[in-house]
């Protein structure tokens, strides 16, 4: 039996019909995809254009729209290969620039730099050239970023997160409020995820009751649109949140801020806020100042510096917020700034992809350092190639939350908590053993028991005190690298103060091995007996020949007497000067009197009341060595002494 075959003419007709049907199919699919893109249904547009690329891999238009869909739905890192196809045939500044942003979002910094350099060659517009140049400079700055808190560690809050979207937590009155797509019935066509709603759960710091998450009870979440980031006033009476992306033509197509107020027994239905200005602009990520008088938020309204900028609005007399002001070029860039977080210490935290960072949104702080306000990246322990945003401190700066869609998460945007994991400093216990002694007339030293010793800090505040034991010993606990003073006193003895410092006497933290190290130090305090009319020689009080002026070396010795007088405010002394016997009596009497008076004047200049001092010049009338022969013997006779002549207290 012969096999049936088509004639050649019939085959040609069928082939032509097939081609025509394919063209019609492609045209229909492309039109559908373009309509989805125009409607902001980016994930659906990606799906449709991807089907088109299966048939026409080199379709520049399909590659362009997929790249743009990823960019406009905040997934620019997935757009690089599609921008590459576009630039192969028809490179423009925009396609090269966005390709660079996509490559940077993937951490391919050198390839991103090359794309930005190529973008500069495709335009004559100075602003566009500056835009690409800024991106190049930002890439170069990445290597110099250092962590602000190097020991802070992030942890994915797996028990709180879902496989969908979870982001922007804030803590208020022991409740954690956040935004999530969990339990969503409808899909948001721009991202392919569910619409987001507002939730809360009880929390203490970063510890959240994840078993009892509930939808926001203050007012009902709206269906068919996204409820976004939430802010709660410090007094808990005002809730402001972002809402939008509605599929219905009867609601707002973009994102706007809404407010709900506590009135009587509950919260009011949310109302559109005047700070939005026009509903066609994007307004979101609200945050209150610590006193509740200023509202911060992000917006893409005209007049900014590019992308979304951060704005602030002050509370008016009627309770509304108005007087919207752009936060300026120190914070805002040609990129996107959002998720503000002002702090009571003046620091201002926010997220940005316009300041030097690792990929997409990074966390930054705007604060004053060394007298100059500057923006600093929080560093690699907070930021990643992905979006990192929405910081909230539960215990500044030790712990809190951020949001990130980095690799290794549980879903899309995930909530992370952070804690300061700085190891506790190694402890150094300093123990000072004090021994109290007295100096005998022979010059020997002897244990002096039951001596009162008081310890003071560097501000002269009493921190400890005790009597020495029968063995003349007592002990004080001190701190490393501190300055102290001690005052020792006992009836019948001169009270004495001495400085004591532990600076440089203990190992540094780097040298310590054990968690606790005990260091024992020793010192001795020697008291002199306080006996009326007993002469005490002041050593090393020298004068120039035939002069009475106090030399610097003599001043140092007299300062010791000044300290004795300050330590013993209840004594009066006679300060006497003596000469040798190598001049006339009258000459020596006059010289010694002038020297004694000069010494007294110096002591008075150091704050001692003149009524407590008497100056006496004895000339050569009280020689220690009669008939002195050697210079050493003459020097022994030339001396300055003091003696207590009255004890008033």
C-alpha positions as CSV (number, residue, x, y, z in Angstrom):
1,X,0.0,0.0,0.0
2,X,1.3,3.4,-0.9
3,X,1.8,6.0,1.8
4,X,-0.2,9.2,1.3
5,X,1.9,12.4,0.7
6,X,1.2,16.2,0.4
7,X,2.0,17.9,-2.8
8,X,4.7,20.5,-2.7
9,X,2.2,23.3,-3.2
10,X,0.1,22.2,-0.3
11,X,3.2,22.0,2.0
12,X,4.2,25.5,1.1
13,X,0.7,26.8,1.9
14,X,0.7,25.1,5.3
15,X,4.1,26.5,6.1
16,X,3.0,30.0,5.2
17,X,-0.1,29.7,7.4
18,X,2.0,28.5,10.3
19,X,4.4,31.4,10.0
20,X,1.5,33.8,9.9
21,X,-0.2,32.2,12.9
22,X,3.1,32.4,14.8
23,X,3.5,36.1,13.9
24,X,-0.1,36.8,15.0
25,X,0.6,34.9,18.2
26,X,3.8,36.8,18.9
27,X,2.2,40.1,18.1
28,X,-0.7,39.3,20.4
29,X,1.6,38.2,23.2
30,X,3.8,41.2,22.9
31,X,0.8,43.6,23.0
32,X,-0.5,41.8,26.1
33,X,2.9,42.1,27.8
34,X,3.2,45.8,26.9
35,X,-0.3,46.4,28.4
36,X,0.8,44.6,31.6
37,X,4.0,46.7,31.8
38,X,2.0,49.9,31.3
39,X,-0.4,48.9,34.1
40,X,2.5,48.3,36.5
41,X,1.9,44.6,36.6
42,X,5.7,44.0,36.3
43,X,5.8,40.3,37.3
44,X,3.1,39.4,34.9
45,X,4.9,41.5,32.2
46,X,8.1,39.5,32.9
47,X,6.2,36.2,32.5
48,X,4.7,37.3,29.2
49,X,7.9,38.8,27.7
50,X,9.8,35.7,28.8
51,X,7.5,33.5,26.8
52,X,8.1,35.8,23.8
53,X,11.9,35.5,24.3
54,X,11.5,31.7,24.1
55,X,10.5,32.2,20.5
56,X,12.6,35.3,19.7
57,X,15.7,35.3,22.1
58,X,17.2,38.4,20.4
59,X,14.0,40.5,20.7
60,X,15.4,43.8,21.9
61,X,12.1,45.1,22.9
62,X,11.3,42.1,25.1
63,X,14.7,42.2,26.7
64,X,14.3,45.9,27.4
65,X,10.9,45.5,29.1
66,X,12.0,42.6,31.2
67,X,15.0,44.6,32.4
68,X,12.8,47.6,33.2
69,X,10.2,45.4,34.9
70,X,12.8,44.0,37.2
71,X,14.2,47.5,37.9
72,X,10.8,49.1,38.6
73,X,9.8,46.2,40.9
74,X,13.0,46.7,42.9
75,X,14.8,43.6,41.5
76,X,17.4,45.4,39.4
77,X,20.1,42.8,40.2
78,X,18.1,40.4,38.0
79,X,18.1,42.7,35.0
80,X,21.8,42.7,34.0
81,X,21.6,40.0,31.3
82,X,18.6,41.7,29.7
83,X,20.3,45.1,29.7
84,X,23.3,43.4,28.1
85,X,21.1,42.2,25.2
86,X,19.7,45.7,24.8
87,X,23.2,47.4,24.8
88,X,24.5,44.9,22.2
89,X,22.2,46.4,19.6
90,X,21.2,49.8,20.8
91,X,23.2,51.1,23.7
92,X,22.0,54.3,25.3
93,X,23.0,56.1,28.5
94,X,20.0,54.7,30.3
95,X,20.6,51.1,29.3
96,X,24.3,51.2,30.2
97,X,23.6,53.1,33.5
98,X,20.9,50.7,34.6
99,X,23.1,47.8,33.6
100,X,25.8,49.2,35.9
101,X,23.3,49.5,38.7
102,X,22.2,45.9,38.1
103,X,25.8,44.6,38.1
104,X,26.6,46.6,41.3
105,X,23.6,44.9,42.9
106,X,25.2,41.6,42.1
107,X,28.5,42.6,43.6
108,X,30.2,42.6,40.2
109,X,31.9,46.0,40.9
110,X,34.5,46.0,38.1
111,X,31.9,45.1,35.5
112,X,29.6,47.8,36.9
113,X,32.4,50.4,36.8
114,X,32.9,49.5,33.1
115,X,29.2,50.0,32.4
116,X,29.2,53.4,34.1
117,X,32.3,54.4,32.1
118,X,30.5,53.3,28.9
119,X,27.4,55.3,29.9
120,X,29.4,58.5,30.2
121,X,30.4,58.2,26.5
122,X,26.8,58.0,25.4
123,X,25.7,61.4,26.5
124,X,26.7,65.1,26.3
125,X,24.5,66.0,29.3
126,X,26.6,67.1,32.2
127,X,24.1,66.0,34.8
128,X,24.0,62.5,33.4
129,X,27.8,62.3,33.2
130,X,28.0,63.5,36.9
131,X,25.4,60.8,37.8
132,X,27.6,58.0,36.3
133,X,30.7,59.6,37.8
134,X,29.1,59.5,41.2
135,X,28.4,55.8,40.9
136,X,32.1,55.2,39.9
137,X,33.2,57.1,43.0
138,X,30.9,55.2,45.2
139,X,32.3,51.9,44.0
140,X,35.8,53.2,44.7
141,X,34.7,54.1,48.2
142,X,33.5,50.6,49.1
143,X,36.9,49.4,50.2
144,X,37.2,52.2,52.8
145,X,33.9,51.5,54.6
146,X,34.5,50.4,58.2
147,X,31.8,49.1,60.6
148,X,30.5,51.6,63.1
149,X,29.8,48.8,65.6
150,X,32.1,46.0,64.6
151,X,30.8,43.5,67.2
152,X,27.1,43.9,66.4
153,X,25.7,40.7,64.8
154,X,22.5,40.1,62.7
155,X,20.3,37.1,63.0
156,X,17.3,36.2,60.8
157,X,14.2,36.1,62.9
158,X,13.1,32.8,61.3
159,X,10.2,32.1,63.7
160,X,8.7,35.5,62.9
161,X,9.4,35.6,59.1
162,X,7.4,33.8,56.4
163,X,8.2,32.7,52.8
164,X,6.6,36.0,51.7
165,X,7.3,39.6,52.6
166,X,8.0,40.7,56.2
167,X,9.5,44.1,56.9
168,X,9.7,47.5,58.8
169,X,9.1,46.5,62.4
170,X,8.6,49.2,65.1
171,X,8.1,48.7,68.8
172,X,5.4,50.6,70.7
173,X,4.1,49.9,74.2
174,X,5.4,46.3,74.3
175,X,4.0,45.5,70.8
176,X,6.0,44.9,67.7
177,X,4.2,46.3,64.6
178,X,5.3,45.2,61.2
179,X,4.2,44.7,57.6
180,X,3.7,41.3,56.0
181,X,2.1,39.5,53.1
182,X,1.3,36.4,55.2
183,X,-2.2,35.1,54.8
184,X,-2.8,37.3,51.8
185,X,-5.6,36.1,49.5
186,X,-4.8,38.2,46.5
187,X,-1.6,38.5,44.5
188,X,0.0,41.9,43.9
189,X,0.8,41.7,40.1
190,X,3.8,44.0,40.3
191,X,5.8,41.6,42.4
192,X,4.0,38.3,42.2
193,X,3.7,38.3,46.0
194,X,0.6,38.7,48.1
195,X,-0.7,42.2,49.1
196,X,0.8,43.3,52.4
197,X,-1.1,44.0,55.6
198,X,-0.2,45.4,59.1
199,X,0.3,43.0,62.0
200,X,1.4,43.1,65.6
201,X,2.7,40.8,68.3
202,X,3.7,41.3,71.9
203,X,7.4,41.9,72.4
204,X,10.0,42.8,75.0
205,X,13.0,44.3,73.2
206,X,13.9,41.9,70.4
207,X,12.0,39.0,72.1
208,X,8.8,38.6,70.2
209,X,5.8,36.4,71.0
210,X,5.8,34.8,67.5
211,X,3.0,32.4,68.4
212,X,0.5,35.1,68.7
213,X,0.8,37.4,65.7
214,X,-2.4,39.1,64.9
215,X,-3.6,41.6,62.2
216,X,-3.7,45.2,63.4
217,X,-6.6,45.6,65.8
218,X,-6.7,49.4,65.8
219,X,-8.4,49.5,62.4
220,X,-9.1,47.0,59.5
221,X,-6.5,46.3,56.8
222,X,-7.9,47.1,53.4
223,X,-8.2,44.4,50.8
224,X,-6.8,44.6,47.3
225,X,-4.0,47.1,48.1
226,X,-0.8,47.2,50.0
227,X,-0.5,48.5,53.6
228,X,3.1,49.6,53.9
229,X,5.5,50.8,56.6
230,X,3.9,52.0,59.9
231,X,4.9,54.7,62.4
232,X,3.4,55.2,65.9
233,X,3.7,58.4,67.8
234,X,5.6,58.3,71.1
235,X,2.4,58.7,73.1
236,X,0.8,55.9,71.1
237,X,-2.2,58.0,70.1
238,X,-1.4,58.5,66.4
239,X,-0.7,55.8,63.7
240,X,0.6,56.8,60.3
241,X,1.2,54.3,57.6
242,X,1.6,54.0,53.9
243,X,-1.2,52.6,51.7
244,X,-1.6,52.2,48.0
245,X,-0.9,50.2,44.8
246,X,-4.6,49.5,44.4
247,X,-5.9,47.5,41.5
248,X,-9.2,49.3,41.7
249,X,-9.6,52.5,39.7
250,X,-11.6,53.9,42.6
251,X,-8.6,53.9,45.0
252,X,-5.2,55.6,44.8
253,X,-2.8,54.0,42.3
254,X,0.3,55.1,44.0
255,X,1.4,55.0,47.7
256,X,0.2,57.7,50.1
257,X,0.3,58.3,53.9
258,X,-2.8,57.8,56.0
259,X,-3.3,58.7,59.6
260,X,-5.5,57.2,62.4
261,X,-6.1,59.0,65.7
262,X,-7.1,57.6,69.1
263,X,-10.4,59.2,70.0
264,X,-12.4,58.2,72.9
265,X,-12.5,54.4,73.0
266,X,-10.6,53.6,69.8
267,X,-8.8,54.7,66.7
268,X,-10.5,56.5,63.8
269,X,-10.8,55.3,60.3
270,X,-7.5,56.2,58.5
271,X,-7.6,59.4,56.5
272,X,-5.5,60.8,53.6
273,X,-2.8,63.2,55.0
274,X,-2.3,66.7,53.6
275,X,1.5,66.0,53.4
276,X,0.9,63.8,50.4
277,X,0.2,67.0,48.3
278,X,-0.9,65.1,45.2
279,X,-2.0,61.5,45.1
280,X,0.1,60.7,42.0
281,X,3.3,61.0,44.0
282,X,4.8,58.2,46.1
283,X,4.9,58.9,49.8
284,X,5.9,56.3,52.3
285,X,8.2,55.0,55.1
286,X,7.0,57.4,57.9
287,X,8.8,57.9,61.2
288,X,8.1,60.3,64.2
289,X,10.8,62.3,65.9
290,X,11.4,61.2,69.5
291,X,9.1,64.0,70.8
292,X,6.4,63.4,68.2
293,X,6.5,66.9,66.9
294,X,8.1,66.1,63.5
295,X,7.1,63.6,60.9
296,X,9.8,62.2,58.5
297,X,8.9,60.3,55.3
298,X,10.2,59.5,51.8
299,X,8.6,60.9,48.6
300,X,9.3,61.2,44.9
301,X,7.6,64.5,44.5
302,X,9.1,67.1,42.2
303,X,11.8,69.4,43.4
304,X,13.9,66.7,45.0
305,X,17.5,65.6,44.3
306,X,16.4,62.5,42.4
307,X,14.6,59.2,43.0
308,X,12.9,59.3,46.4
309,X,14.1,61.9,48.9
310,X,13.6,62.3,52.6
311,X,11.3,65.1,53.9
312,X,10.2,66.3,57.3
313,X,7.0,68.0,58.3
314,X,6.2,69.8,61.6
315,X,3.1,69.4,63.7
316,X,0.6,72.3,63.4
317,X,-1.6,73.8,66.1
318,X,-4.6,71.7,64.9
319,X,-2.6,68.5,65.2
320,X,-2.0,68.0,61.5
321,X,1.4,67.9,59.9
322,X,2.5,70.6,57.5
323,X,5.4,72.8,56.3
324,X,7.0,69.9,54.4
325,X,10.8,70.5,53.9
326,X,13.3,68.5,51.9
327,X,16.2,67.3,54.2
328,X,18.8,68.6,51.7
329,X,21.8,67.3,49.8
330,X,23.7,66.2,52.9
331,X,21.2,63.4,53.2
332,X,19.5,63.1,49.8
333,X,21.2,62.1,46.6
334,X,20.3,61.4,43.0
335,X,19.4,57.9,44.1
336,X,16.8,56.8,46.6
337,X,16.6,57.7,50.3
338,X,13.9,56.2,52.5
339,X,13.1,54.6,55.9
340,X,14.2,57.5,58.2
341,X,14.9,56.9,61.9
342,X,15.7,60.0,64.0
343,X,17.2,59.5,67.4
344,X,17.0,61.6,70.6
345,X,20.8,62.2,70.5
346,X,20.6,64.0,67.1
347,X,21.7,61.0,65.0
348,X,19.6,60.3,61.9
349,X,19.5,56.8,60.4
350,X,18.1,56.0,57.0
351,X,18.6,53.8,53.9
352,X,20.0,54.8,50.6
353,X,21.3,53.5,47.3
354,X,22.9,56.9,46.4
355,X,25.6,57.1,49.1
356,X,28.7,54.8,48.9
357,X,27.3,51.3,49.6
358,X,27.6,47.6,48.7
359,X,24.8,47.1,46.4
360,X,21.2,48.3,46.6
361,X,19.8,50.0,49.7
362,X,22.3,50.3,52.6
363,X,21.8,51.6,56.1
364,X,23.5,54.9,56.9
365,X,23.7,57.4,59.8
366,X,23.9,61.2,59.5
367,X,25.7,62.5,62.6
368,X,28.3,64.9,63.8
369,X,31.9,63.6,64.1
370,X,34.8,65.9,65.1
371,X,32.6,68.9,64.8
372,X,31.5,68.1,61.3
373,X,28.2,66.5,60.2
374,X,28.6,63.5,57.8
375,X,26.9,60.5,56.4
376,X,28.5,57.1,57.3
377,X,27.7,53.6,56.1
378,X,26.9,51.3,59.0
379,X,29.3,48.8,57.6
380,X,29.5,45.2,56.3
381,X,28.0,43.6,59.5
382,X,24.7,45.5,58.8
383,X,24.7,45.9,55.0
384,X,24.8,43.5,52.1
385,X,24.5,43.4,48.3
386,X,20.7,43.4,48.7
387,X,18.3,45.9,50.3
388,X,19.0,46.6,53.9
389,X,16.6,49.1,55.5
390,X,14.1,50.0,58.2
391,X,16.4,50.1,61.3
392,X,14.7,50.3,64.7
393,X,16.5,50.3,68.0
394,X,14.9,48.6,71.0
395,X,17.9,49.5,73.2
396,X,20.1,52.0,71.5
397,X,22.7,51.1,70.2
398,X,22.9,47.6,71.6
399,X,20.0,45.9,70.0
400,X,17.1,46.3,67.5
401,X,15.7,45.3,64.2
402,X,16.4,45.8,60.5
403,X,14.9,44.4,57.3
404,X,16.8,42.8,54.5
405,X,16.2,40.7,51.4
406,X,19.7,39.3,51.4
407,X,20.7,35.8,50.3
408,X,20.0,33.1,52.9
409,X,16.7,34.6,54.1
410,X,13.5,32.8,54.7
411,X,11.4,34.7,52.2
412,X,11.5,38.0,50.2
413,X,12.0,40.8,52.7
414,X,12.8,39.3,56.1
415,X,13.1,40.8,59.6
416,X,16.4,40.5,61.3
417,X,17.4,41.4,64.8
418,X,20.8,42.6,65.9
419,X,22.7,42.5,69.2
420,X,25.9,43.9,70.4
421,X,28.1,40.8,70.9
422,X,31.1,42.7,72.2
423,X,32.8,40.4,74.7
424,X,32.9,41.8,78.2
425,X,36.2,43.5,79.1
426,X,38.6,41.4,81.1
427,X,38.5,42.5,84.7
428,X,41.5,43.7,86.6
429,X,41.1,43.9,90.4
430,X,43.7,46.2,91.9
431,X,44.4,45.8,95.6
432,X,46.6,48.4,97.3
433,X,48.3,47.3,100.5
434,X,49.0,50.4,102.7
435,X,51.5,50.3,105.6
436,X,51.5,53.1,108.2
437,X,54.7,54.0,110.0
438,X,56.2,56.8,112.0
439,X,59.6,58.4,111.7
440,X,61.6,58.4,115.0
441,X,64.0,61.1,116.0
442,X,66.9,58.8,115.1
443,X,65.5,58.7,111.5
444,X,64.4,55.1,111.8
445,X,60.9,54.0,110.8
446,X,58.5,52.1,113.1
447,X,55.1,50.6,112.6
448,X,52.3,53.0,113.5
449,X,49.0,51.1,114.3
450,X,45.5,52.5,114.4
451,X,46.2,55.3,111.8
452,X,43.2,56.6,110.0
453,X,43.7,56.5,106.2
454,X,41.0,58.0,103.9
455,X,41.0,57.3,100.1
456,X,39.8,60.0,97.7
457,X,39.2,59.9,93.9
458,X,40.6,62.5,91.5
459,X,37.6,64.8,92.2
460,X,38.4,64.7,96.0
461,X,35.3,62.6,96.7
462,X,35.7,60.1,99.5
463,X,35.5,56.6,98.3
464,X,36.9,54.5,101.2
465,X,38.5,54.8,104.6
466,X,39.7,52.7,107.5
467,X,42.2,52.4,110.4
468,X,45.4,50.4,110.0
469,X,45.7,47.2,112.0
470,X,48.0,46.6,115.0
471,X,50.5,45.6,112.3
472,X,50.1,49.0,110.6
473,X,48.3,47.5,107.6
474,X,45.1,48.1,105.6
475,X,43.9,47.4,102.1
476,X,42.0,49.4,99.5
477,X,40.4,48.1,96.3
478,X,41.3,50.5,93.4
479,X,40.6,50.7,89.6
480,X,43.2,50.5,86.8
481,X,44.4,53.7,85.2
482,X,43.0,56.0,87.9
483,X,44.4,58.8,90.1
484,X,43.8,58.9,93.8
485,X,44.9,60.6,97.0
486,X,45.1,59.4,100.6
487,X,45.1,61.3,103.8
488,X,46.6,59.6,106.9
489,X,46.0,61.1,110.4
490,X,46.6,60.2,114.0
491,X,46.5,62.2,117.2
492,X,50.0,63.5,118.0
493,X,51.2,63.3,114.4
494,X,51.3,65.5,111.4
495,X,48.4,64.7,109.1
496,X,49.8,63.8,105.7
497,X,48.3,63.6,102.2
498,X,49.9,61.7,99.4
499,X,48.9,61.2,95.8
500,X,48.6,57.7,94.4
501,X,48.1,56.5,90.8
502,X,47.4,53.1,89.2
503,X,48.2,54.6,85.7
504,X,50.6,52.3,84.0
505,X,50.8,49.8,86.9
506,X,48.4,47.2,85.4
507,X,48.4,45.1,82.2
508,X,46.5,46.5,79.2
509,X,43.4,44.7,77.9
510,X,45.5,43.3,75.1
511,X,48.0,41.8,77.5
512,X,45.5,40.1,79.7
513,X,45.0,36.3,79.4
514,X,42.5,35.4,82.1
515,X,39.0,36.9,82.4
516,X,39.9,38.1,85.9
517,X,43.3,39.3,86.9
518,X,44.3,40.4,90.5
519,X,47.1,42.9,90.8
520,X,48.5,43.8,94.2
521,X,50.4,47.0,94.8
522,X,52.1,48.3,98.0
523,X,52.8,51.7,99.4
524,X,53.9,53.1,102.8
525,X,52.8,56.3,104.5
526,X,55.3,57.7,107.1
527,X,54.0,60.2,109.7
528,X,56.1,62.6,111.7
529,X,55.3,63.3,115.4
530,X,53.7,66.6,116.1
531,X,55.7,68.1,119.0
532,X,55.5,71.7,120.1
533,X,58.8,73.6,119.7
534,X,60.6,70.7,118.0
535,X,62.6,72.0,115.1
536,X,62.3,70.2,111.8
537,X,64.9,70.9,109.1
538,X,63.8,71.6,105.6
539,X,66.4,70.0,103.4
540,X,67.9,71.5,100.3
541,X,66.7,75.1,100.9
542,X,69.5,77.1,99.2
543,X,69.9,80.8,98.5
544,X,72.3,82.6,96.2
545,X,75.2,84.3,97.8
546,X,74.2,87.3,99.9
547,X,70.6,87.0,98.6
548,X,67.2,86.2,100.1
549,X,65.2,85.5,96.9
550,X,63.5,82.1,96.7
551,X,65.2,80.0,94.0
552,X,63.1,77.4,92.0
553,X,64.8,74.5,93.8
554,X,64.0,76.1,97.2
555,X,60.4,76.6,96.1
556,X,60.0,72.9,95.4
557,X,61.1,72.2,99.0
558,X,58.9,74.9,100.5
559,X,55.9,73.4,98.6
560,X,56.2,70.4,100.9
561,X,55.8,72.6,103.9
562,X,52.8,74.3,102.2
563,X,51.2,70.8,101.9
564,X,51.9,70.1,105.5
565,X,50.1,73.3,106.5
566,X,47.2,72.5,104.2
567,X,46.9,69.0,105.7
568,X,47.1,70.3,109.2
569,X,45.0,73.5,109.3
570,X,45.1,73.7,113.1
571,X,48.8,74.4,113.6
572,X,50.9,77.7,113.7
573,X,54.5,77.5,112.9
574,X,57.7,79.5,113.2
575,X,59.8,79.4,110.1
576,X,63.5,80.2,110.9
577,X,66.6,80.8,108.9
578,X,70.2,80.2,110.1
579,X,73.6,81.2,108.8
580,X,77.1,79.9,109.4
581,X,79.6,81.9,111.5
582,X,81.7,83.4,108.7
583,X,80.4,87.0,108.8
584,X,79.6,89.5,111.5
585,X,76.7,88.9,113.8
586,X,74.7,91.9,112.5
587,X,75.2,90.9,108.9
588,X,74.1,87.3,109.6
589,X,71.1,88.4,111.7
590,X,69.9,90.7,108.9
591,X,70.5,88.1,106.1
592,X,68.7,85.3,108.0
593,X,65.7,87.5,108.8
594,X,65.4,88.5,105.2
595,X,65.6,84.9,104.1
596,X,63.0,83.7,106.7
597,X,60.6,86.5,105.6
598,X,61.1,85.7,102.0
599,X,60.2,82.0,102.7
600,X,57.1,83.1,104.6
601,X,56.0,85.4,101.8
602,X,56.3,82.5,99.3
603,X,54.2,80.2,101.5
604,X,51.5,82.9,101.9
605,X,51.5,83.2,98.1
606,X,50.5,79.6,97.9
607,X,47.3,80.2,99.8
608,X,48.4,79.8,103.5
609,X,47.0,82.4,105.9
610,X,49.8,84.7,107.1
611,X,48.5,84.5,110.7
612,X,49.7,80.9,110.8
613,X,53.3,81.9,110.1
614,X,56.1,83.7,112.0
615,X,59.4,84.5,110.3
616,X,62.6,84.4,112.5
617,X,66.2,85.0,111.5
618,X,68.6,83.5,114.1
619,X,71.8,84.4,112.2
620,X,74.7,82.4,113.7
621,X,73.2,82.2,117.2
622,X,72.0,78.5,117.0
623,X,74.9,76.7,115.4
624,X,74.6,73.0,115.2
625,X,78.4,72.6,114.8
626,X,80.5,75.0,116.9
627,X,83.8,75.9,115.3
628,X,82.9,74.4,112.0
629,X,86.0,73.9,109.8
630,X,84.9,72.2,106.6
631,X,82.4,73.5,103.9
632,X,80.2,70.5,104.8
633,X,80.1,71.6,108.4
634,X,79.3,75.2,107.4
635,X,76.5,73.9,105.2
636,X,75.0,72.0,108.2
637,X,74.8,75.3,110.1
638,X,73.2,77.1,107.1
639,X,69.7,75.7,107.3
640,X,66.0,76.5,107.2
641,X,63.8,75.0,109.9
642,X,60.2,75.1,111.1
643,X,58.6,74.2,114.4
644,X,55.0,74.1,115.6
645,X,54.5,76.9,118.1
646,X,50.7,76.5,118.6
647,X,48.0,73.8,118.0
648,X,44.6,75.5,117.7
649,X,42.6,72.3,116.9
